Amino acid sequence: MIDHLRLQDVMIIPQTHELFEDGLALYRTRLDKAYSLTDCMSMSICRRLGVAVVLTHDRNFQQESFSILR
């Protein structure tokens, strides 16, 4: 699967210590929500890249002011 993605026009972002820390910081500030650490890391990446519209069924992104494609 990953080899197929690498042949497409897909940006693969490697896990880094900084990304983990950014995601963990957001996760810790949203303990009242049902966010996963993976969600928080994805949201951090989107913010870094200036992505405001995401393709997901996860309403957590909408709670964080992202627009969801339908």
BELVEN-V576502 format. One record per backbone hydrogen bond with DSSP energy under -0.5 kcal/mol. NH is the residue of the N-H (numbers start at 0). CO is the residue of the C=O. Records with the same first field share a line. If there is no record, write none. Layout:
BEGIN
NH: CO, CO
END
This chain:
BEGIN
4: 0
5: 1
6: 2, 3
7: 3, 4
9: 7
11: 9
12: 10
13: 11
19: 15
20: 16
21: 17
22: 18
23: 19
24: 20
25: 21
26: 22
27: 23
28: 24, 25
29: 25, 26
30: 27
32: 29
39: 35
40: 36
41: 37
42: 38
43: 39
44: 40
45: 41
46: 42
47: 43
48: 44
49: 45, 46
50: 45
53: 66
55: 53
58: 56
60: 57
62: 58
63: 59
64: 61
65: 60
66: 51
68: 53, 66
END
